[in-house]
Amino acid sequence: MFCPNPKMPLWSAHPRVFIDVAHAEGKCPYCGTVYRLKAGEKLHAH
């Protein structure tokens, strides 16, 4: 995942960072948004 995501308003823009959610959840170091996988969702290797 990455932050800011396309649904965020323009005023909250900051440099794009990639968030590692492989271990339950991850937090954006700029805005503090917490990202987590949906219930039952699994990561797929590319």
mmCIF entry with sequence, helices, sheets and N, C-alpha, C, O atoms, coordinates in Angstrom:
data_MODEL
# 
_entry.id   MODEL 
# 
_entity.id                         1 
_entity.type                       polymer 
_entity.pdbx_number_of_molecules   1 
# 
_entity_poly.entity_id                      1 
_entity_poly.type                           'polypeptide(L)' 
_entity_poly.nstd_linkage                   no 
_entity_poly.nstd_monomer                   no 
_entity_poly.pdbx_seq_one_letter_code       MFCPNPKMPLWSAHPRVFIDVAHAEGKCPYCGTVYRLKAGEKLHAH 
_entity_poly.pdbx_seq_one_letter_code_can   MFCPNPKMPLWSAHPRVFIDVAHAEGKCPYCGTVYRLKAGEKLHAH 
_entity_poly.pdbx_strand_id                 A 
# 
loop_
_entity_poly_seq.entity_id 
_entity_poly_seq.num 
_entity_poly_seq.mon_id 
_entity_poly_seq.hetero 
1 1  MET n 
1 2  PHE n 
1 3  CYS n 
1 4  PRO n 
1 5  ASN n 
1 6  PRO n 
1 7  LYS n 
1 8  MET n 
1 9  PRO n 
1 10 LEU n 
1 11 TRP n 
1 12 SER n 
1 13 ALA n 
1 14 HIS n 
1 15 PRO n 
1 16 ARG n 
1 17 VAL n 
1 18 PHE n 
1 19 ILE n 
1 20 ASP n 
1 21 VAL n 
1 22 ALA n 
1 23 HIS n 
1 24 ALA n 
1 25 GLU n 
1 26 GLY n 
1 27 LYS n 
1 28 CYS n 
1 29 PRO n 
1 30 TYR n 
1 31 CYS n 
1 32 GLY n 
1 33 THR n 
1 34 VAL n 
1 35 TYR n 
1 36 ARG n 
1 37 LEU n 
1 38 LYS n 
1 39 ALA n 
1 40 GLY n 
1 41 GLU n 
1 42 LYS n 
1 43 LEU n 
1 44 HIS n 
1 45 ALA n 
1 46 HIS n 
# 
_struct_asym.id          A 
_struct_asym.entity_id   1 
# 
_struct_conf.conf_type_id            HELX_P 
_struct_conf.id                      HELX_P1 
_struct_conf.pdbx_PDB_helix_id       AA1 
_struct_conf.beg_label_comp_id       LEU 
_struct_conf.beg_label_asym_id       A 
_struct_conf.beg_label_seq_id        10 
_struct_conf.pdbx_beg_PDB_ins_code   ? 
_struct_conf.end_label_comp_id       SER 
_struct_conf.end_label_asym_id       A 
_struct_conf.end_label_seq_id        12 
_struct_conf.pdbx_end_PDB_ins_code   ? 
_struct_conf.beg_auth_comp_id        LEU 
_struct_conf.beg_auth_asym_id        A 
_struct_conf.beg_auth_seq_id         10 
_struct_conf.end_auth_comp_id        SER 
_struct_conf.end_auth_asym_id        A 
_struct_conf.end_auth_seq_id         12 
_struct_conf.pdbx_PDB_helix_class    5 
_struct_conf.details                 ? 
_struct_conf.pdbx_PDB_helix_length   3 
# 
_struct_conf_type.id          HELX_P 
_struct_conf_type.criteria    ? 
_struct_conf_type.reference   ? 
# 
loop_
_struct_sheet.id 
_struct_sheet.type 
_struct_sheet.number_strands 
_struct_sheet.details 
AA1 ? 2 ? 
AA2 ? 2 ? 
# 
loop_
_struct_sheet_order.sheet_id 
_struct_sheet_order.range_id_1 
_struct_sheet_order.range_id_2 
_struct_sheet_order.offset 
_struct_sheet_order.sense 
AA1 1 2 ? anti-parallel 
AA2 1 2 ? anti-parallel 
# 
loop_
_struct_sheet_range.sheet_id 
_struct_sheet_range.id 
_struct_sheet_range.beg_label_comp_id 
_struct_sheet_range.beg_label_asym_id 
_struct_sheet_range.beg_label_seq_id 
_struct_sheet_range.pdbx_beg_PDB_ins_code 
_struct_sheet_range.end_label_comp_id 
_struct_sheet_range.end_label_asym_id 
_struct_sheet_range.end_label_seq_id 
_struct_sheet_range.pdbx_end_PDB_ins_code 
_struct_sheet_range.beg_auth_comp_id 
_struct_sheet_range.beg_auth_asym_id 
_struct_sheet_range.beg_auth_seq_id 
_struct_sheet_range.end_auth_comp_id 
_struct_sheet_range.end_auth_asym_id 
_struct_sheet_range.end_auth_seq_id 
AA1 1 PHE A 2  ? CYS A 3  ? PHE A 2  CYS A 3  
AA1 2 VAL A 17 ? PHE A 18 ? VAL A 17 PHE A 18 
AA2 1 GLU A 25 ? LYS A 27 ? GLU A 25 LYS A 27 
AA2 2 VAL A 34 ? ARG A 36 ? VAL A 34 ARG A 36 
# 
loop_
_atom_site.group_PDB 
_atom_site.id 
_atom_site.type_symbol 
_atom_site.label_atom_id 
_atom_site.label_alt_id 
_atom_site.label_comp_id 
_atom_site.label_asym_id 
_atom_site.label_entity_id 
_atom_site.label_seq_id 
_atom_site.pdbx_PDB_ins_code 
_atom_site.Cartn_x 
_atom_site.Cartn_y 
_atom_site.Cartn_z 
_atom_site.occupancy 
_atom_site.B_iso_or_equiv 
_atom_site.pdbx_formal_charge 
_atom_site.auth_seq_id 
_atom_site.auth_comp_id 
_atom_site.auth_asym_id 
_atom_site.auth_atom_id 
_atom_site.pdbx_PDB_model_num 
ATOM 1   N N  . MET A 1 1  ? 0.837   -1.164  0.000  1.00 0.00 ? 1  MET A N  1 
ATOM 2   C CA . MET A 1 1  ? 0.000   0.000   0.000  1.00 0.00 ? 1  MET A CA 1 
ATOM 3   C C  . MET A 1 1  ? 0.890   1.239   0.000  1.00 0.00 ? 1  MET A C  1 
ATOM 4   O O  . MET A 1 1  ? 2.070   1.183   0.346  1.00 0.00 ? 1  MET A O  1 
ATOM 5   N N  . PHE A 1 2  ? 0.296   2.343   -0.394 1.00 0.00 ? 2  PHE A N  1 
ATOM 6   C CA . PHE A 1 2  ? 1.049   3.585   -0.352 1.00 0.00 ? 2  PHE A CA 1 
ATOM 7   C C  . PHE A 1 2  ? 0.178   4.709   0.172  1.00 0.00 ? 2  PHE A C  1 
ATOM 8   O O  . PHE A 1 2  ? -1.049  4.650   0.108  1.00 0.00 ? 2  PHE A O  1 
ATOM 9   N N  . CYS A 1 3  ? 0.827   5.723   0.686  1.00 0.00 ? 3  CYS A N  1 
ATOM 10  C CA . CYS A 1 3  ? 0.153   6.884   1.250  1.00 0.00 ? 3  CYS A CA 1 
ATOM 11  C C  . CYS A 1 3  ? 0.850   8.122   0.703  1.00 0.00 ? 3  CYS A C  1 
ATOM 12  O O  . CYS A 1 3  ? 2.077   8.104   0.608  1.00 0.00 ? 3  CYS A O  1 
ATOM 13  N N  . PRO A 1 4  ? 0.166   9.176   0.344  1.00 0.00 ? 4  PRO A N  1 
ATOM 14  C CA . PRO A 1 4  ? -1.284  9.330   0.398  1.00 0.00 ? 4  PRO A CA 1 
ATOM 15  C C  . PRO A 1 4  ? -1.963  8.531   -0.709 1.00 0.00 ? 4  PRO A C  1 
ATOM 16  O O  . PRO A 1 4  ? -1.422  8.380   -1.804 1.00 0.00 ? 4  PRO A O  1 
ATOM 17  N N  . ASN A 1 5  ? -3.144  8.029   -0.411 1.00 0.00 ? 5  ASN A N  1 
ATOM 18  C CA . ASN A 1 5  ? -3.863  7.254   -1.416 1.00 0.00 ? 5  ASN A CA 1 
ATOM 19  C C  . ASN A 1 5  ? -4.714  8.190   -2.277 1.00 0.00 ? 5  ASN A C  1 
ATOM 20  O O  . ASN A 1 5  ? -4.961  9.329   -1.883 1.00 0.00 ? 5  ASN A O  1 
ATOM 21  N N  . PRO A 1 6  ? -5.159  7.732   -3.431 1.00 0.00 ? 6  PRO A N  1 
ATOM 22  C CA . PRO A 1 6  ? -5.899  8.598   -4.363 1.00 0.00 ? 6  PRO A CA 1 
ATOM 23  C C  . PRO A 1 6  ? -7.191  9.203   -3.799 1.00 0.00 ? 6  PRO A C  1 
ATOM 24  O O  . PRO A 1 6  ? -7.676  10.199  -4.337 1.00 0.00 ? 6  PRO A O  1 
ATOM 25  N N  . LYS A 1 7  ? -7.753  8.635   -2.743 1.00 0.00 ? 7  LYS A N  1 
ATOM 26  C CA . LYS A 1 7  ? -8.998  9.150   -2.165 1.00 0.00 ? 7  LYS A CA 1 
ATOM 27  C C  . LYS A 1 7  ? -8.767  10.304  -1.192 1.00 0.00 ? 7  LYS A C  1 
ATOM 28  O O  . LYS A 1 7  ? -9.725  10.961  -0.786 1.00 0.00 ? 7  LYS A O  1 
ATOM 29  N N  . MET A 1 8  ? -7.523  10.561  -0.814 1.00 0.00 ? 8  MET A N  1 
ATOM 30  C CA . MET A 1 8  ? -7.231  11.634  0.137  1.00 0.00 ? 8  MET A CA 1 
ATOM 31  C C  . MET A 1 8  ? -7.313  12.991  -0.556 1.00 0.00 ? 8  MET A C  1 
ATOM 32  O O  . MET A 1 8  ? -6.953  13.106  -1.728 1.00 0.00 ? 8  MET A O  1 
ATOM 33  N N  . PRO A 1 9  ? -7.783  14.020  0.152  1.00 0.00 ? 9  PRO A N  1 
ATOM 34  C CA . PRO A 1 9  ? -7.860  15.359  -0.446 1.00 0.00 ? 9  PRO A CA 1 
ATOM 35  C C  . PRO A 1 9  ? -6.468  15.921  -0.741 1.00 0.00 ? 9  PRO A C  1 
ATOM 36  O O  . PRO A 1 9  ? -5.485  15.555  -0.095 1.00 0.00 ? 9  PRO A O  1 
ATOM 37  N N  . LEU A 1 10 ? -6.405  16.803  -1.715 1.00 0.00 ? 10 LEU A N  1 
ATOM 38  C CA . LEU A 1 10 ? -5.137  17.378  -2.150 1.00 0.00 ? 10 LEU A CA 1 
ATOM 39  C C  . LEU A 1 10 ? -4.399  18.096  -1.021 1.00 0.00 ? 10 LEU A C  1 
ATOM 40  O O  . LEU A 1 10 ? -3.169  18.064  -0.987 1.00 0.00 ? 10 LEU A O  1 
ATOM 41  N N  . TRP A 1 11 ? -5.114  18.744  -0.096 1.00 0.00 ? 11 TRP A N  1 
ATOM 42  C CA . TRP A 1 11 ? -4.452  19.500  0.972  1.00 0.00 ? 11 TRP A CA 1 
ATOM 43  C C  . TRP A 1 11 ? -3.646  18.597  1.893  1.00 0.00 ? 11 TRP A C  1 
ATOM 44  O O  . TRP A 1 11 ? -2.737  19.073  2.573  1.00 0.00 ? 11 TRP A O  1 
ATOM 45  N N  . SER A 1 12 ? -3.960  17.300  1.933  1.00 0.00 ? 12 SER A N  1 
ATOM 46  C CA . SER A 1 12 ? -3.243  16.397  2.837  1.00 0.00 ? 12 SER A CA 1 
ATOM 47  C C  . SER A 1 12 ? -2.074  15.693  2.146  1.00 0.00 ? 12 SER A C  1 
ATOM 48  O O  . SER A 1 12 ? -1.524  14.729  2.678  1.00 0.00 ? 12 SER A O  1 
ATOM 49  N N  . ALA A 1 13 ? -1.700  16.174  0.967  1.00 0.00 ? 13 ALA A N  1 
ATOM 50  C CA . ALA A 1 13 ? -0.639  15.533  0.205  1.00 0.00 ? 13 ALA A CA 1 
ATOM 51  C C  . ALA A 1 13 ? 0.716   15.649  0.911  1.00 0.00 ? 13 ALA A C  1 
ATOM 52  O O  . ALA A 1 13 ? 1.032   16.666  1.528  1.00 0.00 ? 13 ALA A O  1 
ATOM 53  N N  . HIS A 1 14 ? 1.485   14.601  0.804  1.00 0.00 ? 14 HIS A N  1 
ATOM 54  C CA . HIS A 1 14 ? 2.860   14.562  1.306  1.00 0.00 ? 14 HIS A CA 1 
ATOM 55  C C  . HIS A 1 14 ? 3.625   13.612  0.401  1.00 0.00 ? 14 HIS A C  1 
ATOM 56  O O  . HIS A 1 14 ? 3.008   12.963  -0.443 1.00 0.00 ? 14 HIS A O  1 
ATOM 57  N N  . PRO A 1 15 ? 4.928   13.501  0.538  1.00 0.00 ? 15 PRO A N  1 
ATOM 58  C CA . PRO A 1 15 ? 5.666   12.581  -0.326 1.00 0.00 ? 15 PRO A CA 1 
ATOM 59  C C  . PRO A 1 15 ? 5.100   11.166  -0.229 1.00 0.00 ? 15 PRO A C  1 
ATOM 60  O O  . PRO A 1 15 ? 4.703   10.726  0.850  1.00 0.00 ? 15 PRO A O  1 
ATOM 61  N N  . ARG A 1 16 ? 5.062   10.458  -1.349 1.00 0.00 ? 16 ARG A N  1 
ATOM 62  C CA . ARG A 1 16 ? 4.523   9.101   -1.366 1.00 0.00 ? 16 ARG A CA 1 
ATOM 63  C C  . ARG A 1 16 ? 5.466   8.163   -0.625 1.00 0.00 ? 16 ARG A C  1 
ATOM 64  O O  . ARG A 1 16 ? 6.672   8.151   -0.869 1.00 0.00 ? 16 ARG A O  1 
ATOM 65  N N  . VAL A 1 17 ? 4.899   7.386   0.275  1.00 0.00 ? 17 VAL A N  1 
ATOM 66  C CA . VAL A 1 17 ? 5.643   6.361   1.001  1.00 0.00 ? 17 VAL A CA 1 
ATOM 67  C C  . VAL A 1 17 ? 4.880   5.052   0.867  1.00 0.00 ? 17 VAL A C  1 
ATOM 68  O O  . VAL A 1 17 ? 3.651   5.042   0.793  1.00 0.00 ? 17 VAL A O  1 
ATOM 69  N N  . PHE A 1 18 ? 5.612   3.960   0.838  1.00 0.00 ? 18 PHE A N  1 
ATOM 70  C CA . PHE A 1 18 ? 4.991   2.647   0.757  1.00 0.00 ? 18 PHE A CA 1 
ATOM 71  C C  . PHE A 1 18 ? 4.909   2.064   2.154  1.00 0.00 ? 18 PHE A C  1 
ATOM 72  O O  . PHE A 1 18 ? 5.877   2.089   2.914  1.00 0.00 ? 18 PHE A O  1 
ATOM 73  N N  . ILE A 1 19 ? 3.732   1.536   2.481  1.00 0.00 ? 19 ILE A N  1 
ATOM 74  C CA . ILE A 1 19 ? 3.451   1.048   3.825  1.00 0.00 ? 19 ILE A CA 1 
ATOM 75  C C  . ILE A 1 19 ? 3.460   -0.478  3.813  1.00 0.00 ? 19 ILE A C  1 
ATOM 76  O O  . ILE A 1 19 ? 2.759   -1.098  3.014  1.00 0.00 ? 19 ILE A O  1 
ATOM 77  N N  . ASP A 1 20 ? 4.246   -1.080  4.693  1.00 0.00 ? 20 ASP A N  1 
ATOM 78  C CA . ASP A 1 20 ? 4.319   -2.533  4.814  1.00 0.00 ? 20 ASP A CA 1 
ATOM 79  C C  . ASP A 1 20 ? 3.210   -3.002  5.748  1.00 0.00 ? 20 ASP A C  1 
ATOM 80  O O  . ASP A 1 20 ? 3.234   -2.707  6.942  1.00 0.00 ? 20 ASP A O  1 
ATOM 81  N N  . VAL A 1 21 ? 2.240   -3.731  5.207  1.00 0.00 ? 21 VAL A N  1 
ATOM 82  C CA . VAL A 1 21 ? 1.131   -4.238  6.013  1.00 0.00 ? 21 VAL A CA 1 
ATOM 83  C C  . VAL A 1 21 ? 1.196   -5.754  6.152  1.00 0.00 ? 21 VAL A C  1 
ATOM 84  O O  . VAL A 1 21 ? 0.207   -6.387  6.522  1.00 0.00 ? 21 VAL A O  1 
ATOM 85  N N  . ALA A 1 22 ? 2.352   -6.337  5.857  1.00 0.00 ? 22 ALA A N  1 
ATOM 86  C CA . ALA A 1 22 ? 2.510   -7.787  5.925  1.00 0.00 ? 22 ALA A CA 1 
ATOM 87  C C  . ALA A 1 22 ? 2.331   -8.316  7.344  1.00 0.00 ? 22 ALA A C  1 
ATOM 88  O O  . ALA A 1 22 ? 1.968   -9.478  7.523  1.00 0.00 ? 22 ALA A O  1 
ATOM 89  N N  . HIS A 1 23 ? 2.577   -7.496  8.344  1.00 0.00 ? 23 HIS A N  1 
ATOM 90  C CA . HIS A 1 23 ? 2.461   -7.926  9.741  1.00 0.00 ? 23 HIS A CA 1 
ATOM 91  C C  . HIS A 1 23 ? 1.300   -7.213  10.425 1.00 0.00 ? 23 HIS A C  1 
ATOM 92  O O  . HIS A 1 23 ? 1.491   -6.475  11.391 1.00 0.00 ? 23 HIS A O  1 
ATOM 93  N N  . ALA A 1 24 ? 0.115   -7.440  9.918  1.00 0.00 ? 24 ALA A N  1 
ATOM 94  C CA . ALA A 1 24 ? -1.140  -6.926  10.476 1.00 0.00 ? 24 ALA A CA 1 
ATOM 95  C C  . ALA A 1 24 ? -1.455  -5.493  10.069 1.00 0.00 ? 24 ALA A C  1 
ATOM 96  O O  . ALA A 1 24 ? -2.497  -5.263  9.455  1.00 0.00 ? 24 ALA A O  1 
ATOM 97  N N  . GLU A 1 25 ? -0.599  -4.514  10.384 1.00 0.00 ? 25 GLU A N  1 
ATOM 98  C CA . GLU A 1 25 ? -0.898  -3.137  10.022 1.00 0.00 ? 25 GLU A CA 1 
ATOM 99  C C  . GLU A 1 25 ? 0.380   -2.317  9.911  1.00 0.00 ? 25 GLU A C  1 
ATOM 100 O O  . GLU A 1 25 ? 1.440   -2.709  10.401 1.00 0.00 ? 25 GLU A O  1 
ATOM 101 N N  . GLY A 1 26 ? 0.250   -1.169  9.255  1.00 0.00 ? 26 GLY A N  1 
ATOM 102 C CA . GLY A 1 26 ? 1.373   -0.250  9.111  1.00 0.00 ? 26 GLY A CA 1 
ATOM 103 C C  . GLY A 1 26 ? 0.869   1.172   9.258  1.00 0.00 ? 26 GLY A C  1 
ATOM 104 O O  . GLY A 1 26 ? -0.305  1.445   9.006  1.00 0.00 ? 26 GLY A O  1 
ATOM 105 N N  . LYS A 1 27 ? 1.745   2.083   9.666  1.00 0.00 ? 27 LYS A N  1 
ATOM 106 C CA . LYS A 1 27 ? 1.364   3.471   9.922  1.00 0.00 ? 27 LYS A CA 1 
ATOM 107 C C  . LYS A 1 27 ? 2.215   4.405   9.080  1.00 0.00 ? 27 LYS A C  1 
ATOM 108 O O  . LYS A 1 27 ? 3.430   4.229   8.988  1.00 0.00 ? 27 LYS A O  1 
ATOM 109 N N  . CYS A 1 28 ? 1.583   5.401   8.464  1.00 0.00 ? 28 CYS A N  1 
ATOM 110 C CA . CYS A 1 28 ? 2.287   6.388   7.654  1.00 0.00 ? 28 CYS A CA 1 
ATOM 111 C C  . CYS A 1 28 ? 3.108   7.294   8.575  1.00 0.00 ? 28 CYS A C  1 
ATOM 112 O O  . CYS A 1 28 ? 2.576   7.841   9.541  1.00 0.00 ? 28 CYS A O  1 
ATOM 113 N N  . PRO A 1 29 ? 4.411   7.454   8.280  1.00 0.00 ? 29 PRO A N  1 
ATOM 114 C CA . PRO A 1 29 ? 5.236   8.302   9.134  1.00 0.00 ? 29 PRO A CA 1 
ATOM 115 C C  . PRO A 1 29 ? 4.933   9.800   8.989  1.00 0.00 ? 29 PRO A C  1 
ATOM 116 O O  . PRO A 1 29 ? 5.327   10.585  9.851  1.00 0.00 ? 29 PRO A O  1 
ATOM 117 N N  . TYR A 1 30 ? 4.247   10.209  7.926  1.00 0.00 ? 30 TYR A N  1 
ATOM 118 C CA . TYR A 1 30 ? 3.935   11.620  7.709  1.00 0.00 ? 30 TYR A CA 1 
ATOM 119 C C  . TYR A 1 30 ? 2.617   12.040  8.358  1.00 0.00 ? 30 TYR A C  1 
ATOM 120 O O  . TYR A 1 30 ? 2.570   13.009  9.115  1.00 0.00 ? 30 TYR A O  1 
ATOM 121 N N  . CYS A 1 31 ? 1.548   11.299  8.055  1.00 0.00 ? 31 CYS A N  1 
ATOM 122 C CA . CYS A 1 31 ? 0.231   11.751  8.519  1.00 0.00 ? 31 CYS A CA 1 
ATOM 123 C C  . CYS A 1 31 ? -0.375  10.874  9.611  1.00 0.00 ? 31 CYS A C  1 
ATOM 124 O O  . CYS A 1 31 ? -1.389  11.235  10.207 1.00 0.00 ? 31 CYS A O  1 
ATOM 125 N N  . GLY A 1 32 ? 0.248   9.713   9.875  1.00 0.00 ? 32 GLY A N  1 
ATOM 126 C CA . GLY A 1 32 ? -0.239  8.854   10.941 1.00 0.00 ? 32 GLY A CA 1 
ATOM 127 C C  . GLY A 1 32 ? -1.386  7.941   10.555 1.00 0.00 ? 32 GLY A C  1 
ATOM 128 O O  . GLY A 1 32 ? -1.905  7.226   11.412 1.00 0.00 ? 32 GLY A O  1 
ATOM 129 N N  . THR A 1 33 ? -1.801  7.940   9.292  1.00 0.00 ? 33 THR A N  1 
ATOM 130 C CA . THR A 1 33 ? -2.871  7.057   8.852  1.00 0.00 ? 33 THR A CA 1 
ATOM 131 C C  . THR A 1 33 ? -2.439  5.614   9.053  1.00 0.00 ? 33 THR A C  1 
ATOM 132 O O  . THR A 1 33 ? -1.330  5.233   8.679  1.00 0.00 ? 33 THR A O  1 
ATOM 133 N N  . VAL A 1 34 ? -3.319  4.812   9.646  1.00 0.00 ? 34 VAL A N  1 
ATOM 134 C CA . VAL A 1 34 ? -3.028  3.396   9.885  1.00 0.00 ? 34 VAL A CA 1 
ATOM 135 C C  . VAL A 1 34 ? -3.680  2.590   8.763  1.00 0.00 ? 34 VAL A C  1 
ATOM 136 O O  . VAL A 1 34 ? -4.862  2.758   8.459  1.00 0.00 ? 34 VAL A O  1 
ATOM 137 N N  . TYR A 1 35 ? -2.885  1.715   8.158  1.00 0.00 ? 35 TYR A N  1 
ATOM 138 C CA . TYR A 1 35 ? -3.363  0.838   7.089  1.00 0.00 ? 35 TYR A CA 1 
ATOM 139 C C  . TYR A 1 35 ? -3.322  -0.594  7.589  1.00 0.00 ? 35 TYR A C  1 
ATOM 140 O O  . TYR A 1 35 ? -2.348  -1.016  8.212  1.00 0.00 ? 35 TYR A O  1 
ATOM 141 N N  . ARG A 1 36 ? -4.389  -1.342  7.311  1.00 0.00 ? 36 ARG A N  1 
ATOM 142 C CA . ARG A 1 36 ? -4.422  -2.764  7.654  1.00 0.00 ? 36 ARG A CA 1 
ATOM 143 C C  . ARG A 1 36 ? -5.208  -3.507  6.587  1.00 0.00 ? 36 ARG A C  1 
ATOM 144 O O  . ARG A 1 36 ? -6.041  -2.925  5.893  1.00 0.00 ? 36 ARG A O  1 
ATOM 145 N N  . LEU A 1 37 ? -4.937  -4.780  6.466  1.00 0.00 ? 37 LEU A N  1 
ATOM 146 C CA . LEU A 1 37 ? -5.646  -5.602  5.498  1.00 0.00 ? 37 LEU A CA 1 
ATOM 147 C C  . LEU A 1 37 ? -7.091  -5.803  5.957  1.00 0.00 ? 37 LEU A C  1 
ATOM 148 O O  . LEU A 1 37 ? -7.377  -5.800  7.154  1.00 0.00 ? 37 LEU A O  1 
ATOM 149 N N  . LYS A 1 38 ? -7.991  -5.977  4.998  1.00 0.00 ? 38 LYS A N  1 
ATOM 150 C CA . LYS A 1 38 ? -9.378  -6.283  5.332  1.00 0.00 ? 38 LYS A CA 1 
ATOM 151 C C  . LYS A 1 38 ? -9.436  -7.679  5.954  1.00 0.00 ? 38 LYS A C  1 
ATOM 152 O O  . LYS A 1 38 ? -8.555  -8.504  5.716  1.00 0.00 ? 38 LYS A O  1 
ATOM 153 N N  . ALA A 1 39 ? -10.452 -7.934  6.733  1.00 0.00 ? 39 ALA A N  1 
ATOM 154 C CA . ALA A 1 39 ? -10.604 -9.249  7.380  1.00 0.00 ? 39 ALA A CA 1 
ATOM 155 C C  . ALA A 1 39 ? -10.584 -10.354 6.331  1.00 0.00 ? 39 ALA A C  1 
ATOM 156 O O  . ALA A 1 39 ? -11.353 -10.324 5.370  1.00 0.00 ? 39 ALA A O  1 
ATOM 157 N N  . GLY A 1 40 ? -9.721  -11.307 6.520  1.00 0.00 ? 40 GLY A N  1 
ATOM 158 C CA . GLY A 1 40 ? -9.619  -12.444 5.610  1.00 0.00 ? 40 GLY A CA 1 
ATOM 159 C C  . GLY A 1 40 ? -8.762  -12.210 4.381  1.00 0.00 ? 40 GLY A C  1 
ATOM 160 O O  . GLY A 1 40 ? -8.520  -13.147 3.620  1.00 0.00 ? 40 GLY A O  1 
ATOM 161 N N  . GLU A 1 41 ? -8.287  -10.967 4.159  1.00 0.00 ? 41 GLU A N  1 
ATOM 162 C CA . GLU A 1 41 ? -7.491  -10.655 2.982  1.00 0.00 ? 41 GLU A CA 1 
ATOM 163 C C  . GLU A 1 41 ? -6.059  -11.144 3.188  1.00 0.00 ? 41 GLU A C  1 
ATOM 164 O O  . GLU A 1 41 ? -5.495  -11.013 4.275  1.00 0.00 ? 41 GLU A O  1 
ATOM 165 N N  . LYS A 1 42 ? -5.476  -11.715 2.121  1.00 0.00 ? 42 LYS A N  1 
ATOM 166 C CA . LYS A 1 42 ? -4.108  -12.237 2.173  1.00 0.00 ? 42 LYS A CA 1 
ATOM 167 C C  . LYS A 1 42 ? -3.256  -11.494 1.165  1.00 0.00 ? 42 LYS A C  1 
ATOM 168 O O  . LYS A 1 42 ? -3.752  -11.050 0.130  1.00 0.00 ? 42 LYS A O  1 
ATOM 169 N N  . LEU A 1 43 ? -1.971  -11.359 1.467  1.00 0.00 ? 43 LEU A N  1 
ATOM 170 C CA . LEU A 1 43 ? -1.022  -10.764 0.523  1.00 0.00 ? 43 LEU A CA 1 
ATOM 171 C C  . LEU A 1 43 ? -0.599  -11.819 -0.486 1.00 0.00 ? 43 LEU A C  1 
ATOM 172 O O  . LEU A 1 43 ? -0.411  -12.983 -0.133 1.00 0.00 ? 43 LEU A O  1 
ATOM 173 N N  . HIS A 1 44 ? -0.450  -11.416 -1.733 1.00 0.00 ? 44 HIS A N  1 
ATOM 174 C CA . HIS A 1 44 ? -0.012  -12.313 -2.790 1.00 0.00 ? 44 HIS A CA 1 
ATOM 175 C C  . HIS A 1 44 ? 1.334   -11.856 -3.300 1.00 0.00 ? 44 HIS A C  1 
ATOM 176 O O  . HIS A 1 44 ? 1.528   -10.674 -3.584 1.00 0.00 ? 44 HIS A O  1 
ATOM 177 N N  . ALA A 1 45 ? 2.258   -12.778 -3.417 1.00 0.00 ? 45 ALA A N  1 
ATOM 178 C CA . ALA A 1 45 ? 3.568   -12.445 -3.980 1.00 0.00 ? 45 ALA A CA 1 
ATOM 179 C C  . ALA A 1 45 ? 3.465   -12.250 -5.474 1.00 0.00 ? 45 ALA A C  1 
ATOM 180 O O  . ALA A 1 45 ? 2.703   -12.949 -6.143 1.00 0.00 ? 45 ALA A O  1 
ATOM 181 N N  . HIS A 1 46 ? 4.230   -11.302 -6.009 1.00 0.00 ? 46 HIS A N  1 
ATOM 182 C CA . HIS A 1 46 ? 4.198   -11.035 -7.452 1.00 0.00 ? 46 HIS A CA 1 
ATOM 183 C C  . HIS A 1 46 ? 5.347   -11.701 -8.118 1.00 0.00 ? 46 HIS A C  1 
ATOM 184 O O  . HIS A 1 46 ? 5.500   -11.598 -9.335 1.00 0.00 ? 46 HIS A O  1 
# 
